[in-house]
Amino acid sequence: MKLLRLHALTPHHQLPPTVVTIGNFDGVHLGHQAMIAELKNIAKAQQLHSLVMIFEPQPLEFFQGSDAPPRISSLREKVELLTELGVDYVAVAKFDDAFRGMSALEFAELLKHQLNAKSLVLGDDFHFGKNRSGDSDFLRQQGFDVTNLHTVNHDADRVSSTRIREVLQQGDFALAAQLLGRPYSITGRVVYGDQIGRTINFPTINVALHRHKPCLSGIYAVDVQSLERPFSQVLATQHTDQQSSQSGIKGYLPESLYGAGHVGTRPAIAQDTPEWRLEVHFPELSANLYGLLVRVTFLHYLHGEKNYPSLQALQDGIDDDVMQLKKFRDDNDSIDFLHQ
C-alpha cells in the first residue's frame, strides 16, 4: 500500500488508472469493508488500481472542533486497517477551507486528473463539493463509471460509525466486535505522563490517543500487545532475578498482558486544561515500557469515570478496581469475541 497526501499530488505525478472510493472510513467497519471488497472486485475486473480517499481532519471535526463526534479510529489505525484489506493506495485529503470550498466540478477534476480515477464506488447517499451540490449522477455525467452500494445491516439495523460509537460508549464490546469485524482496540505509543500513578503505588503507561476525543470513558479490562517487539523480549532485557516474579498477568491474545485501563479526563486530578488520556495499569508488573508501540484491546466495562474527593480516595478506588478486574480475569478463561 502507498500513502498519498492529496495536496502534494499534481497531474505531473500521474497515478496509474484507479478505481476510487471516498469517505471518512472511521472504524473501517463491516459497511466500509463491503465497499473495499467491491472496490477490489472492480479493480481486478477492469485492471485498475484500488484507491481509498479519506479526510483529515474528518469534516465534522473541522466544522465542530471538540464538539465533533468522538473518533473510532486514528489516521494511523485507518491506514493500517485499509492496508490489511489489500488497498493499493490511500489518499489523505486535508480538509480545510480551500477543500470545502471546491465546487462539484472542481472535485470531479481532482478525481480525474490527480487520482486518475476511471471508476468510483460510492455510498448511495454520497454528496460532495460546495454546499454538497455534487452526487453520483453528476459524476456519471462527468464520464465516470459509478457503482453505488447500499448500506450493510446487522440485526436489521444499519452498520454505521454512529452506531458503533454508541455501542462502544455503552461498553458492549461483543456487539462492537460484530459490527467492526474485529475486537475494538486503540493503537498508540507509550509516552511520558505526569507520573501521578507512581505516587499512589499504581504506575501506569500513558498511550498516545491521536484523536480529539475517544469513544470510551471509564474503567476497563484490557489486553495489551507490544507491536514492534513482543513483551517477552522487552521484559527479558530488563528483569533481574528479583524482578522475574513481576512479569505481569498473561493476557488472552498472543504475547499480551492483561491490565486495568482508564480512559477519561481524570476529574480527580487538578488540571488547568483537562485532556483525554488512555492509561493502563499492569498488576504484578515491574518494567520500563516507554516508547513501545502498543495495541490496547478493550474486553470489559467496569464503571464510568469517578471524581474522587482526595488522592487517598482515588488510591482506594483504584485498588478496588484492580481487585475487581483481576477477579474478572480469574473468572474468564477466554473471551469469545476475541476469536470470532
C-alpha positions as MATLAB code, in Angstrom:
seq = 'MKLLRLHALTPHHQLPPTVVTIGNFDGVHLGHQAMIAELKNIAKAQQLHSLVMIFEPQPLEFFQGSDAPPRISSLREKVELLTELGVDYVAVAKFDDAFRGMSALEFAELLKHQLNAKSLVLGDDFHFGKNRSGDSDFLRQQGFDVTNLHTVNHDADRVSSTRIREVLQQGDFALAAQLLGRPYSITGRVVYGDQIGRTINFPTINVALHRHKPCLSGIYAVDVQSLERPFSQVLATQHTDQQSSQSGIKGYLPESLYGAGHVGTRPAIAQDTPEWRLEVHFPELSANLYGLLVRVTFLHYLHGEKNYPSLQALQDGIDDDVMQLKKFRDDNDSIDFLHQ';
ca = [
       0.000    0.000    0.000;
       1.197    3.523   -0.791;
       0.092    6.515    1.310;
      -0.508    9.740   -0.616;
      -1.040   13.297    0.623;
      -3.574   14.737   -1.786;
      -2.334   18.328   -1.562;
       1.106   17.135   -2.722;
      -0.193   15.435   -5.873;
      -0.161   17.174   -9.240;
      -1.055   15.939  -12.723;
       2.703   15.719  -13.322;
       2.816   12.880  -10.770;
       0.336   10.737  -12.646;
      -1.029    7.703  -10.859;
      -1.905    4.564  -12.789;
      -5.618    4.297  -13.675;
      -7.613    3.819  -10.474;
     -10.972    2.862   -9.067;
     -11.725    5.140   -6.123;
     -13.942    5.116   -3.062;
     -14.323    8.146   -0.796;
     -15.303    8.725    2.832;
     -14.270    9.104    6.453;
     -13.886    5.347    6.959;
     -13.977    5.904   10.708;
     -13.703    2.443   12.224;
     -13.287    0.663    8.863;
     -16.364   -1.352    9.879;
     -18.369   -4.022    8.015;
     -20.027   -1.427    5.782;
     -16.650    0.017    4.830;
     -15.273   -3.477    4.278;
     -18.093   -4.189    1.807;
     -17.065   -1.040   -0.089;
     -13.444   -2.195   -0.164;
     -14.436   -5.671   -1.368;
     -16.386   -4.161   -4.282;
     -13.503   -1.744   -4.962;
     -11.077   -4.645   -5.289;
     -13.502   -6.641   -7.448;
     -13.807   -3.761   -9.917;
     -10.058   -3.134   -9.819;
      -9.425   -6.749  -10.775;
     -12.132   -6.868  -13.465;
     -11.103   -3.559  -15.086;
      -7.351   -3.893  -14.460;
      -7.251   -0.772  -12.288;
      -5.513    0.089   -9.025;
      -7.652    0.451   -5.896;
      -7.586    3.782   -4.056;
      -9.350    4.952   -0.910;
      -9.670    8.692   -0.329;
     -10.106    9.768    3.304;
     -10.265   13.144    5.035;
      -8.040   14.532    7.778;
      -9.385   16.070    9.894;
     -12.773   14.478    9.415;
     -15.226   17.130    8.140;
     -17.250   17.382   11.367;
     -14.004   17.869   13.291;
     -13.231   20.822   11.031;
     -16.689   22.351   11.492;
     -17.358   21.475   15.148;
     -13.915   21.166   16.726;
     -14.008   19.493   20.143;
     -17.793   19.123   19.854;
     -17.446   16.756   16.900;
     -18.315   13.075   17.384;
     -15.524   11.091   19.039;
     -13.116    9.172   16.856;
     -13.319    5.419   16.491;
     -10.006    5.238   14.622;
      -6.977    7.485   14.378;
      -5.467    8.194   10.970;
      -2.737    5.630   11.616;
      -5.289    2.973   12.564;
      -7.351    3.650    9.432;
      -4.315    3.345    7.182;
      -3.216    0.112    8.869;
      -6.688   -1.417    8.544;
      -7.021   -0.397    4.890;
      -3.570   -1.857    4.235;
      -4.656   -5.159    5.780;
      -7.662   -5.161    3.410;
      -5.308   -5.030    0.424;
      -5.878   -1.495   -0.884;
      -3.218   -0.222   -3.319;
      -3.366    3.479   -2.382;
      -4.732    5.580    0.473;
      -5.013    9.282   -0.408;
      -5.390   11.650    2.546;
      -7.210   14.869    1.714;
      -6.510   17.788    4.044;
      -9.978   19.071    4.912;
      -9.661   22.841    5.203;
     -11.343   25.998    3.884;
      -9.871   25.521    0.426;
     -11.030   21.912    0.175;
     -14.547   22.567    1.489;
     -14.902   25.475   -0.962;
     -14.316   23.303   -4.036;
     -17.193   23.180   -6.493;
     -18.590   19.848   -7.609;
     -16.842   20.314  -10.960;
     -13.504   21.089   -9.299;
     -13.843   17.955   -7.180;
     -14.570   15.874  -10.272;
     -11.488   17.366  -11.942;
      -9.412   16.408   -8.899;
     -10.603   12.819   -9.194;
      -9.898   12.779  -12.920;
      -6.511   14.484  -13.061;
      -4.874   13.941   -9.668;
      -6.188   10.475   -8.822;
      -6.617    9.275  -12.430;
      -9.965    7.789  -11.458;
     -11.826    5.809  -14.099;
     -14.405    4.164  -11.852;
     -15.914    5.052   -8.479;
     -17.527    3.014   -5.697;
     -19.755    5.227   -3.554;
     -22.467    5.004   -0.941;
     -25.998    5.555   -2.157;
     -26.233    8.899   -0.298;
     -22.818   10.297   -1.288;
     -22.643   14.087   -1.837;
     -19.634   16.333   -2.319;
     -18.484   19.787   -3.328;
     -19.527   23.184   -2.004;
     -22.979   23.021   -0.418;
     -22.993   19.263   -1.174;
     -24.040   20.079   -4.718;
     -22.487   17.022   -6.363;
     -23.752   13.425   -6.331;
     -23.302   10.142   -8.171;
     -25.407   11.232  -11.158;
     -23.235   14.325  -11.581;
     -20.115   12.136  -11.618;
     -21.659    9.862  -14.248;
     -22.260   12.951  -16.382;
     -18.534   13.730  -16.000;
     -17.661   10.390  -17.556;
     -17.023    8.225  -14.508;
     -18.311    4.668  -14.166;
     -20.070    4.834  -10.759;
     -21.172    1.871   -8.649;
     -23.449    2.691   -5.708;
     -23.592    0.319   -2.747;
     -26.446    0.157   -0.273;
     -25.752    0.154    3.445;
     -24.879   -3.053    5.289;
     -27.254   -4.169    8.045;
     -26.683   -6.196   11.194;
     -29.748   -7.487   13.054;
     -31.937   -5.298   10.825;
     -30.070   -2.114   11.843;
     -27.650   -0.195    9.656;
     -23.954   -0.665   10.369;
     -22.561    2.847   10.740;
     -19.836    4.715   12.588;
     -22.538    6.467   14.616;
     -23.998    3.161   15.772;
     -20.563    1.800   16.678;
     -19.771    4.911   18.746;
     -22.994    4.367   20.693;
     -22.223    0.680   21.237;
     -18.704    1.461   22.464;
     -19.976    4.143   24.825;
     -22.362    1.534   26.255;
     -19.440   -0.833   26.848;
     -20.875   -3.601   24.631;
     -17.603   -4.850   23.187;
     -19.084   -8.107   21.893;
     -21.543   -6.229   19.660;
     -18.863   -3.723   18.680;
     -16.680   -6.617   17.505;
     -19.542   -7.914   15.357;
     -20.090   -4.517   13.727;
     -16.375   -3.850   13.226;
     -15.451   -7.366   12.174;
     -12.752   -7.405   14.876;
     -12.376   -6.547   18.582;
     -12.173   -2.834   19.321;
      -8.701   -1.532   20.100;
      -6.635    1.653   20.227;
      -3.063    1.740   18.954;
      -0.528    4.263   20.219;
       2.961    4.739   21.520;
       3.737    4.748   25.254;
       4.619    8.346   26.152;
       5.581   10.180   29.321;
       2.722   11.402   31.501;
       2.787   13.244   34.815;
       3.594   10.017   36.743;
       0.944   10.629   39.400;
       0.173    6.909   39.422;
       3.596    6.139   40.841;
       2.945    8.382   43.834;
      -0.085    6.293   44.821;
       1.545    2.933   44.067;
      -0.329    2.338   40.796;
       2.118    3.092   37.967;
       0.517    3.296   34.541;
       1.560    3.578   30.941;
       0.185    6.577   29.067;
      -0.803    5.634   25.491;
      -0.951    8.426   22.894;
      -4.526    8.691   21.593;
      -4.026   10.783   18.420;
      -7.675   11.842   18.324;
      -9.526   14.854   19.721;
     -11.791   12.611   21.789;
     -12.124    8.826   22.150;
     -15.370    6.837   22.077;
     -14.847    5.493   25.596;
     -14.835    6.853   29.112;
     -14.341    4.845   32.266;
     -12.507    1.837   33.677;
     -11.993   -1.284   31.591;
     -10.376   -4.680   31.469;
      -7.888   -4.525   28.600;
      -5.500   -6.756   26.723;
      -2.281   -5.089   25.560;
       0.146   -6.230   22.877;
       3.522   -4.702   22.029;
       3.608   -4.397   18.234;
       7.272   -3.850   17.430;
       8.819   -6.213   19.971;
       6.822   -8.753   21.995;
       6.616   -8.142   25.727;
       8.593  -11.325   26.393;
      11.611   -9.789   24.655;
      11.143   -6.409   26.343;
      10.899   -7.923   29.805;
      13.773  -10.367   29.224;
      16.154   -7.443   28.706;
      15.018   -5.698   31.893;
      14.327   -8.261   34.577;
      16.794   -9.285   37.244;
      16.247  -12.448   39.259;
      14.489  -10.370   41.914;
      12.117   -8.892   39.329;
      11.304  -12.110   37.491;
       8.219  -12.670   39.646;
       6.862   -9.279   38.496;
       6.196  -10.188   34.874;
       2.534   -9.214   34.823;
      -0.670  -11.156   34.248;
      -0.934  -13.083   30.994;
      -3.495  -11.683   28.574;
      -5.854  -13.502   26.219;
      -4.144  -12.622   22.932;
      -0.732  -13.893   21.791;
       2.175  -12.278   23.684;
      -0.185   -9.931   25.552;
      -0.504   -8.582   29.072;
      -3.733   -8.112   30.986;
      -4.358   -4.710   32.514;
      -6.719   -2.212   34.079;
      -7.424    0.536   31.546;
      -8.645    4.042   32.209;
      -9.990    6.381   29.518;
     -11.011    9.878   30.523;
     -10.010   13.325   31.670;
      -9.178   12.396   35.298;
     -11.570   14.710   37.153;
      -9.969   13.794   40.498;
      -6.667   15.389   39.401;
      -6.325   19.182   39.464;
      -5.587   20.350   35.901;
      -5.524   23.712   34.168;
      -6.834   22.159   30.958;
      -8.291   18.656   31.234;
      -7.145   16.355   28.445;
      -8.226   12.905   27.383;
      -5.905   10.099   28.470;
      -5.616    6.379   27.899;
      -3.746    4.871   30.830;
      -3.138    1.224   31.680;
      -2.001   -0.263   34.974;
      -0.461   -3.734   34.750;
      -0.887   -5.652   38.016;
       2.152   -7.630   39.127;
       4.457   -5.993   36.579;
       7.674   -4.060   37.055;
       9.062   -2.769   33.743;
      10.002    0.270   31.688;
       7.707    0.353   28.650;
       8.303    3.896   27.418;
       8.495    4.226   23.648;
       6.750    0.945   22.818;
       4.032    0.929   20.171;
       1.122   -0.953   21.761;
      -2.378   -2.077   20.847;
      -4.904   -1.844   23.689;
      -7.910   -4.140   23.133;
     -10.974   -3.499   25.280;
     -12.587   -6.517   26.910;
     -14.965   -5.460   29.666;
     -16.518   -2.250   31.019;
     -16.302   -1.911   34.805;
     -17.693    1.560   35.539;
     -17.612    5.186   34.433;
     -15.033    7.764   35.422;
     -15.407    8.977   39.024;
     -14.464   12.256   40.684;
     -12.794   11.186   43.940;
     -12.568   13.807   46.721;
      -8.878   13.173   47.508;
      -5.795   11.309   46.328;
      -6.313    8.780   49.133;
      -9.878    8.158   47.959;
      -8.521    7.838   44.401;
      -5.951    5.291   45.570;
      -8.615    3.297   47.404;
     -10.871    3.415   44.347;
      -8.125    2.203   42.019;
      -7.240   -0.568   44.447;
     -10.853   -1.776   44.366;
     -10.989   -1.509   40.566;
      -7.818   -3.572   40.161;
      -9.141   -6.247   42.515;
     -12.397   -6.478   40.544;
     -10.596   -6.637   37.210;
      -8.206   -9.321   38.456;
     -11.254  -11.314   39.534;
     -12.710  -10.865   36.039;
      -9.526  -12.379   34.617;
      -9.651  -15.258   37.086;
     -13.306  -15.939   36.263;
     -12.932  -15.817   32.461;
     -10.581  -18.270   30.795;
     -11.471  -16.907   27.360;
     -13.332  -14.046   25.684;
     -15.496  -15.277   22.822;
     -15.458  -12.119   20.701;
     -11.646  -12.076   20.578;
     -11.717  -15.120   18.295;
     -14.745  -14.571   16.076;
];
